[in-house]
């Protein structure tokens, strides 16, 4: 499904620069891969030592690792990253730390930057995240390379800019947090994958302060601190604009784009990319049996990030919460000729009535009639199992991939329920498995 990584000998590589929207990007790209295809370490320090894992054994490498996994070589040309206006990014990080109670509420931004400098943790800069990742913490192995890098960051060595720009020039794209929707379109254009119908929004900070609330001394410190990052950002902006123009020129040639005359440009481009994707799937081999678990790649959007508890007993496997902002979608190449039975495993529900309010439809058909049953998946535990019937007429409304759509409008926000929580996600219903099978078969079919 991911064209770039499937044609390259090197993995798709995402350098996650903190506070640039990277968690939302990661969710969208994670969907393209099975869990087992994703590099297991998210921080550079986790992969140090004698048993260092070769990232080339995986299809997708992502995290706060900078170019560290690829040293002494350069990062692969299948690399991409996201940037953000440097001053806004630091202000965001500063207020988030306060909300998380990691710094005193009365500490100034200037004081915080000085504190991090004294601690040798100047990787707050975008340059630090791109080149060195999150290697400065109490778990780090202190090497000559790390000590030298720390000194160069603290004195804002201009040669770091040249090294960073070289990394940006190797990227197949650079995204911008300020142009998030456009950047997501550009990413999925390069990956030849399905752009999300609803943009994922992870780690959003609610009620944070702004640059206008800073003192003059704080703003002066901010200007000086981001001096080199501004050069990097301007270069990234140039790369983004050039790549975006290339994509737009390519899409304008397509009939699908010409047919979409209304709405914002980013929505027209998204819808064109989605139409192109579905057109390419029309000849896919159809099946009348699907056994799906959420550790596998997903064609669709509207789901929150994968979650898993290794010590779960009984095991629930990997699950995902339905994002209540819109319809969550997942596509399968379903056989059009006969009715199917659908089973849904719900492993978490923040309230029983949220399960009862769950709405599910196939393609543009009417909502399915679902009922709770006692049957269970033979390997995974679910709090609720729902069963419904999909009539063949609903499947015949779309050639190729058929979409199953989930709506969970009722939810709770943990941070509103518990003042100590910093979890602002909207949680209602989470699924851990889906089975689709011929309606004539009694009981859950399972092919282990």
C-alpha positions as a Markdown table, in Angstrom:
| # | Residue | x | y | z |
|---|---|---|---|---|
| 1 | Unk | 0.0 | 0.0 | 0.0 |
| 2 | Unk | 2.9 | 2.4 | 0.7 |
| 3 | Unk | 4.4 | 2.9 | -2.7 |
| 4 | Unk | 7.6 | 4.6 | -1.6 |
| 5 | Unk | 8.6 | 2.0 | 1.1 |
| 6 | Unk | 7.6 | -0.9 | -1.0 |
| 7 | Unk | 9.9 | 0.1 | -3.9 |
| 8 | Unk | 12.8 | 1.1 | -1.7 |
| 9 | Unk | 15.4 | -1.1 | -0.1 |
| 10 | Unk | 15.4 | 1.3 | 2.9 |
| 11 | Unk | 12.5 | 1.8 | 5.4 |
| 12 | Unk | 10.2 | 4.8 | 5.4 |
| 13 | Unk | 11.9 | 7.1 | 8.0 |
| 14 | Unk | 10.0 | 9.8 | 10.0 |
| 15 | Unk | 12.2 | 12.1 | 12.1 |
| 16 | Unk | 9.8 | 13.3 | 14.8 |
| 17 | Unk | 10.7 | 16.9 | 15.9 |
| 18 | Unk | 8.8 | 17.6 | 19.1 |
| 19 | Unk | 5.9 | 20.0 | 19.2 |
| 20 | Unk | 5.4 | 20.0 | 15.4 |
| 21 | Unk | 2.3 | 17.9 | 15.1 |
| 22 | Unk | 4.4 | 14.7 | 14.7 |
| 23 | Unk | 2.1 | 12.5 | 16.9 |
| 24 | Unk | -0.8 | 13.2 | 14.5 |
| 25 | Unk | 1.4 | 12.4 | 11.5 |
| 26 | Unk | 2.6 | 9.2 | 13.2 |
| 27 | Unk | -0.9 | 7.9 | 13.7 |
| 28 | Unk | -1.8 | 8.4 | 10.0 |
| 29 | Unk | 1.4 | 6.7 | 8.7 |
| 30 | Unk | 1.3 | 3.9 | 11.3 |
| 31 | Unk | -2.0 | 2.9 | 9.8 |
| 32 | Unk | -0.1 | 1.8 | 6.6 |
| 33 | Unk | 1.9 | -0.8 | 8.4 |
| 34 | Unk | 1.4 | -3.9 | 10.6 |
| 35 | Unk | 2.7 | -3.4 | 14.2 |
| 36 | Unk | 5.5 | -5.9 | 13.5 |
| 37 | Unk | 6.8 | -3.8 | 10.5 |
| 38 | Unk | 7.4 | -0.8 | 12.7 |
| 39 | Unk | 10.8 | -0.1 | 14.4 |
| 40 | Unk | 10.1 | -0.7 | 18.1 |
| 41 | Unk | 12.2 | 2.1 | 19.6 |
| 42 | Unk | 10.9 | 5.7 | 19.6 |
| 43 | Unk | 13.8 | 7.3 | 21.4 |
| 44 | Unk | 17.5 | 7.3 | 20.4 |
| 45 | Unk | 18.7 | 6.2 | 23.8 |
| 46 | Unk | 16.6 | 3.1 | 23.8 |
| 47 | Unk | 18.6 | 1.6 | 20.9 |
| 48 | Unk | 22.1 | 2.1 | 22.4 |
| 49 | Unk | 24.5 | -0.6 | 23.5 |
| 50 | Unk | 25.7 | -4.0 | 22.4 |
| 51 | Unk | 22.4 | -5.3 | 21.2 |
| 52 | Unk | 21.7 | -2.3 | 18.9 |
| 53 | Unk | 18.8 | -3.1 | 16.5 |
| 54 | Unk | 19.4 | -2.4 | 12.8 |
| 55 | Unk | 16.5 | -0.2 | 11.6 |
| 56 | Unk | 16.8 | -1.6 | 8.1 |
| 57 | Unk | 15.1 | -4.8 | 9.4 |
| 58 | Unk | 11.8 | -2.8 | 9.5 |
| 59 | Unk | 9.6 | -1.1 | 7.0 |
| 60 | Unk | 8.8 | 2.1 | 9.0 |
| 61 | Unk | 11.2 | 3.8 | 11.4 |
| 62 | Unk | 9.9 | 6.8 | 13.4 |
| 63 | Unk | 10.5 | 8.6 | 16.6 |
| 64 | Unk | 12.6 | 11.1 | 18.5 |
| 65 | Unk | 15.8 | 9.6 | 17.2 |
| 66 | Unk | 17.0 | 12.3 | 14.7 |
| 67 | Unk | 19.5 | 10.8 | 12.3 |
| 68 | Unk | 21.0 | 8.7 | 15.1 |
| 69 | Unk | 19.9 | 5.2 | 13.9 |
| 70 | Unk | 21.6 | 5.8 | 10.6 |
| 71 | Unk | 25.0 | 6.9 | 11.9 |
| 72 | Unk | 27.7 | 6.9 | 10.6 |
| 73 | Unk | 25.8 | 6.9 | 7.3 |
| 74 | Unk | 23.3 | 9.5 | 6.2 |
| 75 | Unk | 19.6 | 9.0 | 6.7 |
| 76 | Unk | 17.8 | 7.3 | 3.7 |
| 77 | Unk | 16.2 | 9.3 | 1.0 |
| 78 | Unk | 12.9 | 7.8 | 2.1 |
| 79 | Unk | 13.0 | 10.3 | 5.1 |
| 80 | Unk | 10.5 | 13.0 | 5.9 |
| 81 | Unk | 9.9 | 15.3 | 8.8 |
| 82 | Unk | 7.6 | 18.1 | 10.1 |
| 83 | Unk | 8.7 | 21.6 | 11.1 |
| 84 | Unk | 6.9 | 24.5 | 12.9 |
| 85 | Unk | 7.5 | 28.2 | 13.2 |
| 86 | Unk | 10.4 | 28.2 | 15.8 |
| 87 | Unk | 9.1 | 30.8 | 18.2 |
| 88 | Unk | 5.6 | 29.4 | 18.3 |
| 89 | Unk | 7.0 | 25.9 | 18.8 |
| 90 | Unk | 9.1 | 26.9 | 21.8 |
| 91 | Unk | 6.2 | 28.8 | 23.4 |
| 92 | Unk | 4.0 | 25.7 | 22.9 |
| 93 | Unk | 6.6 | 23.5 | 24.5 |
| 94 | Unk | 7.0 | 25.9 | 27.4 |
| 95 | Unk | 3.3 | 26.1 | 28.3 |
| 96 | Unk | 2.9 | 22.4 | 27.9 |
| 97 | Unk | 5.6 | 21.8 | 30.5 |
| 98 | Unk | 3.8 | 24.0 | 32.8 |
| 99 | Unk | 0.5 | 22.3 | 32.3 |
| 100 | Unk | 2.3 | 19.0 | 33.0 |
| 101 | Unk | 3.8 | 20.5 | 36.1 |
| 102 | Unk | 7.3 | 19.7 | 35.0 |
| 103 | Unk | 8.4 | 23.3 | 35.7 |
| 104 | Unk | 7.2 | 25.8 | 38.3 |
| 105 | Unk | 4.2 | 27.8 | 37.4 |
| 106 | Unk | 6.1 | 31.1 | 38.2 |
| 107 | Unk | 9.1 | 30.2 | 36.0 |
| 108 | Unk | 9.7 | 32.5 | 33.0 |
| 109 | Unk | 10.5 | 31.3 | 29.6 |
| 110 | Unk | 13.9 | 32.9 | 29.8 |
| 111 | Unk | 14.5 | 31.1 | 33.0 |
| 112 | Unk | 13.4 | 27.8 | 31.5 |
| 113 | Unk | 15.8 | 28.1 | 28.5 |
| 114 | Unk | 18.7 | 28.9 | 30.9 |
| 115 | Unk | 17.8 | 25.9 | 33.0 |
| 116 | Unk | 17.9 | 23.6 | 30.1 |
| 117 | Unk | 21.2 | 25.1 | 28.9 |
| 118 | Unk | 22.7 | 24.4 | 32.4 |
| 119 | Unk | 21.5 | 20.9 | 32.2 |
| 120 | Unk | 23.0 | 20.4 | 28.8 |
| 121 | Unk | 19.6 | 19.7 | 27.3 |
| 122 | Unk | 19.5 | 22.2 | 24.5 |
| 123 | Unk | 17.8 | 19.7 | 22.2 |
| 124 | Unk | 14.7 | 21.9 | 22.7 |
| 125 | Unk | 15.9 | 23.4 | 19.4 |
| 126 | Unk | 14.6 | 21.8 | 16.1 |
| 127 | Unk | 18.2 | 21.4 | 15.0 |
| 128 | Unk | 18.9 | 19.3 | 18.1 |
| 129 | Unk | 15.9 | 17.0 | 17.4 |
| 130 | Unk | 16.8 | 16.6 | 13.8 |
| 131 | Unk | 20.5 | 15.8 | 14.2 |
| 132 | Unk | 20.6 | 14.1 | 17.6 |
| 133 | Unk | 17.1 | 13.2 | 18.7 |
| 134 | Unk | 16.2 | 12.7 | 22.4 |
| 135 | Unk | 19.6 | 11.3 | 23.5 |
| 136 | Unk | 20.1 | 13.7 | 26.4 |
| 137 | Unk | 18.4 | 12.2 | 29.5 |
| 138 | Unk | 19.3 | 10.2 | 32.5 |
| 139 | Unk | 19.4 | 7.0 | 30.6 |
| 140 | Unk | 21.8 | 8.2 | 27.9 |
| 141 | Unk | 25.2 | 6.5 | 27.4 |
| 142 | Unk | 27.7 | 9.5 | 27.5 |
| 143 | Unk | 30.0 | 9.2 | 24.6 |
| 144 | Unk | 32.5 | 11.6 | 23.0 |
| 145 | Unk | 30.0 | 12.1 | 20.2 |
| 146 | Unk | 27.3 | 13.1 | 22.7 |
| 147 | Unk | 29.6 | 15.4 | 24.7 |
| 148 | Unk | 30.8 | 17.1 | 21.5 |
| 149 | Unk | 27.2 | 17.5 | 20.2 |
| 150 | Unk | 26.1 | 19.0 | 23.5 |
| 151 | Unk | 28.8 | 21.6 | 23.4 |
| 152 | Unk | 28.0 | 22.5 | 19.8 |
| 153 | Unk | 24.4 | 22.9 | 20.6 |
| 154 | Unk | 25.0 | 25.1 | 23.7 |
| 155 | Unk | 27.2 | 27.5 | 21.8 |
| 156 | Unk | 24.8 | 27.4 | 18.7 |
| 157 | Unk | 27.6 | 26.4 | 16.4 |
| 158 | Unk | 26.6 | 27.7 | 12.9 |
| 159 | Unk | 28.0 | 24.5 | 11.3 |
| 160 | Unk | 25.0 | 22.7 | 12.8 |
| 161 | Unk | 22.8 | 24.6 | 10.4 |
| 162 | Unk | 24.6 | 23.2 | 7.3 |
| 163 | Unk | 24.3 | 19.7 | 8.6 |
| 164 | Unk | 20.6 | 20.2 | 9.3 |
| 165 | Unk | 19.9 | 21.7 | 5.9 |
| 166 | Unk | 21.7 | 18.7 | 4.3 |
| 167 | Unk | 19.2 | 16.4 | 6.1 |
| 168 | Unk | 16.3 | 18.5 | 4.9 |
| 169 | Unk | 17.6 | 18.3 | 1.3 |
| 170 | Unk | 17.6 | 14.5 | 1.5 |
| 171 | Unk | 14.0 | 14.3 | 2.6 |
| 172 | Unk | 11.4 | 13.4 | -0.1 |
| 173 | Unk | 9.1 | 16.0 | 1.7 |
| 174 | Unk | 9.0 | 18.4 | 4.6 |
| 175 | Unk | 5.7 | 19.1 | 6.3 |
| 176 | Unk | 4.7 | 22.2 | 8.2 |
| 177 | Unk | 2.5 | 22.3 | 11.3 |
| 178 | Unk | 1.0 | 25.6 | 10.1 |
| 179 | Unk | 0.0 | 24.0 | 6.8 |
| 180 | Unk | -1.0 | 20.7 | 8.4 |
| 181 | Unk | -3.9 | 19.7 | 6.0 |
| 182 | Unk | -1.8 | 20.6 | 2.9 |
| 183 | Unk | 1.2 | 18.7 | 4.4 |
| 184 | Unk | -0.9 | 15.6 | 5.0 |
| 185 | Unk | -2.1 | 15.7 | 1.4 |
| 186 | Unk | 1.5 | 16.0 | 0.2 |
| 187 | Unk | 2.6 | 13.1 | 2.3 |
| 188 | Unk | -0.2 | 10.7 | 1.1 |
| 189 | Unk | 0.4 | 11.9 | -2.5 |
| 190 | Unk | 4.1 | 10.7 | -2.2 |
| 191 | Unk | 3.1 | 7.5 | -0.4 |
| 192 | Unk | 0.2 | 6.7 | -2.9 |
| 193 | Unk | -1.9 | 6.0 | 0.2 |
| 194 | Unk | -5.4 | 7.0 | 1.3 |
| 195 | Unk | -5.5 | 10.5 | 2.8 |
| 196 | Unk | -7.6 | 10.6 | 6.0 |
| 197 | Unk | -11.1 | 11.9 | 5.7 |
| 198 | Unk | -10.7 | 13.5 | 9.1 |
| 199 | Unk | -7.3 | 14.7 | 10.1 |
| 200 | Unk | -5.9 | 13.0 | 13.2 |
| 201 | Unk | -5.2 | 15.4 | 16.1 |
| 202 | Unk | -3.1 | 14.0 | 18.8 |
| 203 | Unk | -1.5 | 15.7 | 21.9 |
| 204 | Unk | -3.4 | 18.9 | 21.4 |
| 205 | Unk | -2.9 | 21.4 | 24.2 |
| 206 | Unk | -6.0 | 23.1 | 25.5 |
| 207 | Unk | -5.9 | 26.5 | 27.1 |
| 208 | Unk | -2.2 | 27.1 | 26.7 |
| 209 | Unk | -0.7 | 30.5 | 26.9 |
| 210 | Unk | 0.5 | 32.6 | 23.9 |
| 211 | Unk | 3.5 | 34.6 | 22.8 |
| 212 | Unk | 1.6 | 37.8 | 23.6 |
| 213 | Unk | 1.6 | 36.8 | 27.3 |
| 214 | Unk | 5.4 | 36.8 | 27.5 |
| 215 | Unk | 7.5 | 39.6 | 28.9 |
| 216 | Unk | 9.8 | 41.7 | 26.8 |
| 217 | Unk | 12.8 | 39.9 | 28.3 |
| 218 | Unk | 11.2 | 36.5 | 27.5 |
| 219 | Unk | 10.6 | 37.5 | 23.9 |
| 220 | Unk | 14.2 | 38.8 | 23.5 |
| 221 | Unk | 15.5 | 35.5 | 24.8 |
| 222 | Unk | 13.1 | 33.6 | 22.4 |
| 223 | Unk | 14.4 | 35.6 | 19.4 |
| 224 | Unk | 18.0 | 34.7 | 20.3 |
| 225 | Unk | 17.3 | 31.1 | 21.1 |
| 226 | Unk | 15.6 | 30.4 | 17.8 |
| 227 | Unk | 18.1 | 32.3 | 15.6 |
| 228 | Unk | 19.5 | 29.2 | 13.9 |
| 229 | Unk | 16.1 | 27.3 | 13.9 |
| 230 | Unk | 14.7 | 30.2 | 11.8 |
| 231 | Unk | 17.2 | 29.5 | 9.1 |
| 232 | Unk | 16.2 | 25.8 | 9.1 |
| 233 | Unk | 12.5 | 26.7 | 9.0 |
| 234 | Unk | 12.9 | 29.0 | 6.1 |
| 235 | Unk | 14.7 | 26.3 | 4.1 |
| 236 | Unk | 12.0 | 23.8 | 5.0 |
| 237 | Unk | 9.3 | 26.2 | 3.9 |
| 238 | Unk | 11.1 | 26.5 | 0.5 |
| 239 | Unk | 11.2 | 22.8 | 0.1 |
| 240 | Unk | 7.5 | 22.4 | 1.1 |
| 241 | Unk | 6.3 | 25.1 | -1.4 |
| 242 | Unk | 8.3 | 23.5 | -4.3 |
| 243 | Unk | 6.9 | 20.0 | -3.5 |
| 244 | Unk | 3.4 | 21.2 | -3.0 |
| 245 | Unk | 3.4 | 23.1 | -6.4 |
| 246 | Unk | 4.7 | 19.9 | -8.1 |
| 247 | Unk | 1.8 | 17.8 | -6.5 |
| 248 | Unk | -0.8 | 20.4 | -7.5 |
| 249 | Unk | 0.4 | 20.6 | -11.1 |
| 250 | Unk | 0.3 | 16.8 | -11.3 |
| 251 | Unk | -3.3 | 16.6 | -9.9 |
| 252 | Unk | -4.7 | 19.4 | -12.0 |
| 253 | Unk | -4.2 | 17.2 | -15.0 |
| 254 | Unk | -6.7 | 14.6 | -13.6 |
| 255 | Unk | -10.4 | 14.6 | -14.4 |
| 256 | Unk | -11.2 | 14.0 | -10.8 |
| 257 | Unk | -9.7 | 17.3 | -9.7 |
| 258 | Unk | -11.6 | 19.2 | -12.4 |
| 259 | Unk | -14.9 | 17.7 | -11.2 |
| 260 | Unk | -14.3 | 19.1 | -7.7 |
| 261 | Unk | -15.0 | 22.8 | -8.2 |
| 262 | Unk | -16.2 | 23.8 | -4.7 |
| 263 | Unk | -14.6 | 23.9 | -1.3 |
| 264 | Unk | -11.2 | 24.8 | 0.0 |
| 265 | Unk | -8.2 | 23.8 | -2.1 |
| 266 | Unk | -6.9 | 21.4 | 0.5 |
| 267 | Unk | -10.2 | 19.5 | 0.6 |
| 268 | Unk | -10.4 | 19.3 | -3.2 |
| 269 | Unk | -6.9 | 17.9 | -3.3 |
| 270 | Unk | -7.7 | 15.4 | -0.5 |
| 271 | Unk | -10.9 | 14.3 | -2.3 |
| 272 | Unk | -9.0 | 13.9 | -5.6 |
| 273 | Unk | -6.3 | 11.8 | -3.9 |
| 274 | Unk | -8.9 | 9.6 | -2.3 |
| 275 | Unk | -10.8 | 9.1 | -5.6 |
| 276 | Unk | -7.5 | 8.2 | -7.3 |
| 277 | Unk | -6.8 | 5.7 | -4.6 |
| 278 | Unk | -10.2 | 4.0 | -4.8 |
| 279 | Unk | -10.0 | 3.9 | -8.6 |
| 280 | Unk | -6.8 | 1.9 | -8.4 |
| 281 | Unk | -8.5 | -0.6 | -6.1 |
| 282 | Unk | -11.5 | -1.4 | -8.3 |
| 283 | Unk | -9.9 | -4.6 | -9.6 |
| 284 | Unk | -8.8 | -5.9 | -6.2 |
| 285 | Unk | -9.6 | -9.5 | -5.4 |
| 286 | Unk | -12.8 | -9.7 | -3.4 |
| 287 | Unk | -13.4 | -11.9 | -0.3 |
| 288 | Unk | -16.4 | -13.0 | 1.8 |
| 289 | Unk | -14.4 | -13.7 | 5.0 |
| 290 | Unk | -12.4 | -11.1 | 6.9 |
| 291 | Unk | -10.7 | -11.7 | 10.3 |
| 292 | Unk | -9.2 | -8.4 | 11.3 |
| 293 | Unk | -7.3 | -7.3 | 14.4 |
| 294 | Unk | -5.9 | -3.8 | 14.9 |
| 295 | Unk | -2.3 | -4.8 | 15.0 |
| 296 | Unk | -2.6 | -5.0 | 11.2 |
| 297 | Unk | -2.4 | -2.2 | 8.7 |
| 298 | Unk | -5.6 | -0.2 | 8.2 |
| 299 | Unk | -7.1 | 1.4 | 5.1 |
| 300 | Unk | -9.2 | 4.2 | 6.5 |
| 301 | Unk | -9.1 | 7.0 | 9.1 |
| 302 | Unk | -11.0 | 8.4 | 12.1 |
| 303 | Unk | -9.4 | 6.1 | 14.7 |
| 304 | Unk | -7.2 | 7.0 | 17.6 |
| 305 | Unk | -3.7 | 5.6 | 18.1 |
| 306 | Unk | -3.1 | 1.9 | 18.6 |
| 307 | Unk | -2.9 | 0.8 | 22.2 |
| 308 | Unk | -1.9 | -2.4 | 23.9 |
| 309 | Unk | -1.1 | -3.7 | 27.3 |
| 310 | Unk | 1.5 | -6.5 | 27.2 |
| 311 | Unk | 0.4 | -8.1 | 30.5 |
| 312 | Unk | -3.3 | -8.1 | 29.7 |
| 313 | Unk | -5.1 | -11.1 | 31.2 |
| 314 | Unk | -7.3 | -12.1 | 29.5 |
| 315 | Unk | -5.6 | -10.7 | 26.5 |
| 316 | Unk | -7.3 | -8.0 | 24.5 |
| 317 | Unk | -4.6 | -7.6 | 21.9 |
| 318 | Unk | -4.3 | -4.2 | 20.2 |
| 319 | Unk | -7.3 | -1.8 | 20.3 |
| 320 | Unk | -8.2 | 1.6 | 18.9 |
| 321 | Unk | -10.7 | 4.1 | 20.1 |
| 322 | Unk | -13.2 | 5.5 | 17.6 |
| 323 | Unk | -12.6 | 9.2 | 17.1 |
| 324 | Unk | -16.0 | 10.9 | 17.8 |
| 325 | Unk | -15.2 | 14.0 | 15.6 |
| 326 | Unk | -16.6 | 12.2 | 12.5 |
| 327 | Unk | -17.3 | 8.7 | 11.1 |
| 328 | Unk | -14.4 | 6.3 | 11.6 |
| 329 | Unk | -13.8 | 4.3 | 8.5 |
| 330 | Unk | -12.2 | 1.0 | 7.5 |
| 331 | Unk | -12.2 | -0.5 | 4.0 |
| 332 | Unk | -12.2 | -4.2 | 3.0 |
| 333 | Unk | -12.5 | -5.8 | -0.5 |
| 334 | Unk | -15.8 | -7.5 | 0.3 |
| 335 | Unk | -17.7 | -9.9 | -2.0 |
| 336 | Unk | -20.7 | -8.2 | -3.5 |
| 337 | Unk | -22.8 | -11.3 | -4.2 |
| 338 | Unk | -24.3 | -12.5 | -0.9 |
| 339 | Unk | -25.2 | -11.1 | 2.5 |
| 340 | Unk | -22.6 | -11.1 | 5.3 |
| 341 | Unk | -22.6 | -11.3 | 9.1 |
| 342 | Unk | -20.4 | -8.8 | 11.0 |
| 343 | Unk | -19.1 | -9.3 | 14.5 |
| 344 | Unk | -17.5 | -6.4 | 16.4 |
| 345 | Unk | -15.3 | -6.9 | 19.5 |
| 346 | Unk | -15.5 | -3.9 | 21.9 |
| 347 | Unk | -12.8 | -4.2 | 24.5 |
| 348 | Unk | -13.4 | -0.8 | 26.1 |
| 349 | Unk | -16.4 | 1.4 | 26.6 |
| 350 | Unk | -16.4 | 4.3 | 29.1 |
| 351 | Unk | -20.1 | 3.7 | 29.6 |
| 352 | Unk | -22.5 | 0.9 | 28.7 |
| 353 | Unk | -24.9 | 3.4 | 27.0 |
| 354 | Unk | -22.1 | 4.4 | 24.6 |
| 355 | Unk | -22.1 | 0.9 | 23.2 |
| 356 | Unk | -25.9 | 1.0 | 22.7 |
| 357 | Unk | -25.5 | 4.4 | 20.9 |
| 358 | Unk | -22.8 | 3.1 | 18.5 |
| 359 | Unk | -23.9 | 3.5 | 14.9 |
| 360 | Unk | -22.4 | 1.4 | 12.1 |
| 361 | Unk | -23.2 | 1.4 | 8.4 |
| 362 | Unk | -21.7 | -0.1 | 5.2 |
| 363 | Unk | -20.9 | 2.2 | 2.2 |
| 364 | Unk | -23.9 | 4.7 | 2.0 |
| 365 | Unk | -26.4 | 2.2 | 3.4 |
| 366 | Unk | -28.7 | 2.5 | 6.4 |
| 367 | Unk | -27.3 | 1.9 | 9.9 |
| 368 | Unk | -27.0 | -1.8 | 10.7 |
| 369 | Unk | -29.2 | -3.4 | 13.3 |
| 370 | Unk | -26.7 | -4.6 | 16.0 |
| 371 | Unk | -27.3 | -6.8 | 19.0 |
| 372 | Unk | -25.2 | -8.0 | 21.8 |
| 373 | Unk | -24.2 | -11.7 | 21.7 |
| 374 | Unk | -22.4 | -14.0 | 24.1 |
| 375 | Unk | -20.0 | -15.4 | 21.4 |
| 376 | Unk | -16.4 | -14.4 | 21.9 |
| 377 | Unk | -13.2 | -14.3 | 19.8 |
| 378 | Unk | -11.3 | -17.5 | 20.6 |
| 379 | Unk | -8.1 | -15.6 | 21.4 |
| 380 | Unk | -9.0 | -12.0 | 22.3 |
| 381 | Unk | -11.3 | -10.9 | 25.2 |
| 382 | Unk | -13.9 | -8.2 | 24.6 |
| 383 | Unk | -16.3 | -6.6 | 27.1 |
| 384 | Unk | -19.1 | -6.6 | 24.4 |
| 385 | Unk | -19.5 | -8.5 | 21.1 |
| 386 | Unk | -22.0 | -7.0 | 18.7 |
| 387 | Unk | -23.5 | -8.9 | 15.7 |
| 388 | Unk | -25.3 | -7.6 | 12.6 |
| 389 | Unk | -26.3 | -8.5 | 9.1 |
| 390 | Unk | -25.0 | -6.7 | 6.0 |
| 391 | Unk | -27.3 | -7.1 | 3.0 |
| 392 | Unk | -25.7 | -7.6 | -0.4 |
| 393 | Unk | -27.5 | -4.5 | -1.7 |
| 394 | Unk | -25.4 | -2.4 | 0.6 |
| 395 | Unk | -22.2 | -4.0 | -0.7 |
| 396 | Unk | -23.2 | -3.5 | -4.3 |
| 397 | Unk | -23.2 | 0.3 | -3.9 |
| 398 | Unk | -19.4 | 0.4 | -4.3 |
| 399 | Unk | -17.0 | -1.5 | -6.6 |
| 400 | Unk | -13.7 | -2.6 | -5.2 |
| 401 | Unk | -13.3 | -1.6 | -1.5 |
| 402 | Unk | -16.3 | -1.4 | 0.7 |
| 403 | Unk | -16.3 | 1.0 | 3.6 |
| 404 | Unk | -17.5 | 0.2 | 7.1 |
| 405 | Unk | -18.3 | 3.4 | 9.0 |
| 406 | Unk | -18.5 | 3.8 | 12.8 |
| 407 | Unk | -20.0 | 6.7 | 14.7 |
| 408 | Unk | -19.6 | 7.1 | 18.4 |
| 409 | Unk | -20.9 | 10.5 | 19.4 |
| 410 | Unk | -21.0 | 10.0 | 23.1 |
| 411 | Unk | -17.7 | 10.1 | 25.0 |
| 412 | Unk | -15.9 | 11.3 | 28.2 |
| 413 | Unk | -12.7 | 13.4 | 28.4 |
| 414 | Unk | -10.6 | 11.9 | 31.2 |
| 415 | Unk | -9.1 | 15.3 | 32.1 |
| 416 | Unk | -12.5 | 16.6 | 32.8 |
| 417 | Unk | -13.4 | 13.6 | 35.0 |
| 418 | Unk | -10.1 | 13.7 | 36.9 |
| 419 | Unk | -8.3 | 17.0 | 37.6 |
| 420 | Unk | -5.0 | 15.1 | 37.9 |
| 421 | Unk | -5.3 | 13.7 | 34.4 |
| 422 | Unk | -3.7 | 15.4 | 31.3 |
| 423 | Unk | -5.6 | 13.1 | 28.9 |
| 424 | Unk | -7.8 | 15.3 | 26.8 |
| 425 | Unk | -8.8 | 12.6 | 24.4 |
| 426 | Unk | -12.5 | 11.9 | 23.7 |
| 427 | Unk | -13.1 | 8.3 | 24.7 |
| 428 | Unk | -16.3 | 6.4 | 24.1 |
| 429 | Unk | -15.9 | 3.0 | 22.4 |
| 430 | Unk | -12.7 | 1.0 | 21.5 |
| 431 | Unk | -12.6 | -2.0 | 19.1 |
| 432 | Unk | -10.1 | -4.8 | 19.2 |
| 433 | Unk | -11.3 | -7.1 | 16.4 |
| 434 | Unk | -13.8 | -7.4 | 13.4 |
| 435 | Unk | -15.0 | -10.5 | 11.7 |
| 436 | Unk | -17.0 | -10.6 | 8.5 |
| 437 | Unk | -18.3 | -13.9 | 7.2 |
| 438 | Unk | -21.1 | -15.4 | 5.0 |
| 439 | Unk | -24.5 | -14.9 | 6.7 |
| 440 | Unk | -25.3 | -18.5 | 6.2 |
| 441 | Unk | -22.7 | -19.6 | 8.7 |
| 442 | Unk | -23.7 | -20.0 | 12.3 |
| 443 | Unk | -21.2 | -18.8 | 15.0 |
| 444 | Unk | -18.0 | -16.9 | 14.6 |
| 445 | Unk | -15.7 | -18.4 | 11.9 |
| 446 | Unk | -12.1 | -18.3 | 13.0 |
| 447 | Unk | -9.1 | -19.4 | 11.0 |
| 448 | Unk | -6.2 | -19.2 | 13.5 |
